[in-house]
Amino acid sequence: MNVFEIIQSNLLTPLVLFFVLGIVAARVKSDLRIPEEVSSMLSIYLLAAIGLHGGIEMKKIGLENIIIPISVAIGLSVVMTLNHYQILQRLGKFSIFDSYAIAATYGSVGATSFSVGLAFLKTHNVQSEGFMAAILAVLEPVSLILCIFLVNISASKIQRKSES
């Protein structure tokens, strides 16, 4: 399969088409909306499906066999988060709080991005490890918790400086 066929097959997926529909609806100032109940139900379904799939695969493989991939993934998430923070703080000249907020976003793995990646692999008949969903469940909060912790430390330091 050449590059143009891959691009075409990805642009015609429902996810991309819904994204384009959203952009068009916003540009023409349409009041097109997905009801809040449907939106929250889809989020719950996606997270439950990923969690159940990851748990089942982890049980099949065993925790001892995926502890190294999970550890490496957590380490990479921490490194990516801290790296993005440094770039945003130094080169982007963002405030400490904005830098941590954006770094948390980039360091965290999104369930939607994960699902799109799995769909892409499935479309091209590429097998992935079943325990990747378990790694997603572990990675989702790592960057966010790290940044909340670091923001609290930074806020405490700023408060102590202002009191002195």
Order of alpha helices (4+ residues) and beta strands (2+ residues): alpha-alpha-alpha-alpha-alpha-alpha-alpha
